[in-house]
Amino acid sequence: MKNFPFKVNFCFMMVLVFIGGMVTFYFMHTCPLNSASCVKQSHKQRFPVAFPHDMHMESYDCEECHHEYDDEKNNVIDTMELYSGNEDIMCATCHTSETTIDTRRAYHRQCVRCHDKEVMMNQAAAPTMCNECHRPSALTPTEDEMIIRG
């Protein structure tokens, strides 16, 4: 009976630590309150991604990301259409909330799969954690970065 108050206090402290950890985790993985950069969606809100397009172009062919598939699942995109400023080649042009693969899922499929593959093959130190791509600096991109929301 002597240890009962100690046990109650210990359990109470553990609950507070758990709740504090959950609150901290929530705030670290959501957009700032009242942020205009965050679009209301059904998933947790994160910062957009500042995508370094030029850096990726140095290492990869355009067709590795940009695609248009025929019935046999062959990428038949016309590479002559892949030029800066062409709105038709943007992911969000085809991947919308009305399509099977929306913009968010398309980005994650393309980016995360490629990053995981690069890391597994020890070819690059590609970011694999959410906050390595979704970070506050995306709100002020550099000249060679494109903002991706999704």
Beta strands, then each sheet from edge to edge (+ up, - down):
strand 1: 49-52
strand 2: 145-148
sheet 1: 1+ 2-
end
